[in-house]
Amino acid sequence: MVHISFSEIIVILLVALLVIKPEQLPQVARMLGRWVGRAKGLITNVKNEVGAELGKYSFQEEKREK
């Protein structure tokens, strides 16, 4: 898990203000929000699929033991 402290967030925001024009910050923030949302959705989807496959595998193992 990535842990970012408050001071690191401030540094990132200051660099963003220097690199990106203030007029473009809302557009960039929206775009980053979409990317983060898609990444979270993808991770959740993968977790669900892996969990389902592991559930099938453990269920099959229980059948074989009986």
C-alpha positions, 0 to 999 in steps of 0.5 A: 500500500502506498502511503503519502504524507500531507507534506508530500501532497503539498509538494506535489501540488506546488510542483503541479502549480508550477508545471501546469497552468492554473487554468488547466488544473480543474481539467487535469484534476478531473482526468486524474480522478477518472484514471484513479476511478478506473484503476480502482474499478479494475483492481476490484474486478480482479480481486472479485475474479480471483476470489471467485476462482479461489472459491471454486478451487476450495469447493472442489477440494472439499468435494474430493476429500469427502 
